């Protein structure tokens, strides 16, 4: 006979043991110790020693190879991408977004705690196309100490250089194309597929889970994509024009049959000059658009002035990376953001969003 306490101590001889489980049934206790590479199970019979403590006799020892389950540590950039990754990875990953909602992703700067998050990551998922250059630089530096760190650039793997769009805020001479691919739901669907493939590559044991999550999510994204197409068709053709503060809708417009006629913010992300403002007012009058659109992370004074002088309605917010509601709310999702954008865009332009009434905003990943 050996004391139960001694049996437990034997199991902890290796410093790699990280877990201990007791299961008691009819006087028999099963002691399981799990290491990074091995699961050891001992059946022990409990009794009483002279001090009143339990005693144990090992009558069977089973040694099996069973890797310790470790969730992937995934770091992302902007909120829509974070949410897309969440719908694919579900509860098999630990997910951290770097860019807070409501913060301009183009001028966002990493803080020391963000460096720690990237250093601790197994996988970093970003849009790419120059949007998160600081994150890319940090990942490159982290390779020196963590060569197994992986990065997935969704935008770079979704479109080819001949599909890049250079425009008002992203002129070709500046080098990087407009990066806002995710506002085109077809591209967001590609983001989900790319995320699935990468997670399956680095975590093959959970491949079926990632695949099933993605299938459910893509079903919803297809409903959203088709609903937006139908809703835009309800807008009078002459009104299918977008003038926004921030130039986010370059990939959305051609997908859904709209035209971006301008953006208030210049390419340096500063304030437009008086001449810029005057030109935009003249353009709005010439185009005869019924509404122009602000942004959730930029000041409204200039666009208020433009709307007043051009005598058009102003919609204060179209969101390109700020999810509606609070964390945990059903609408706090990429799909929820797009549904709210369509209500804020299509109705002021003279259309309706009835085609989207069957699309719900909540996430689709399931617990394993």
Secondary structure by P-SEA (a helix, b strand, c coil): cccaaaaaaaaaccccccbbbbbbcccbbbbbbbcccbbbbbbbbbbbccccbbbbbbcbbbbbbbccccccbbbbccaaaaaaaaaaaccccccccccccccccccccccaaaaaaaaaccbbbcccccccaaaaaaaaaaccccccbbbbbccccccccccccccccccccccccccccccaaaaaaaaaaaaaaaaaaacccaaaaaaaaaaaaaaaaaaaaaaaaaaaaacccccccccccccccaaaaaaccccccccccccccccccaaaaaaaaaaaaaacccbbbbccccccaaaaaaaaaacccccccccccccccccccccccaaaaaaaaaaacccccccccccccccccccccccc
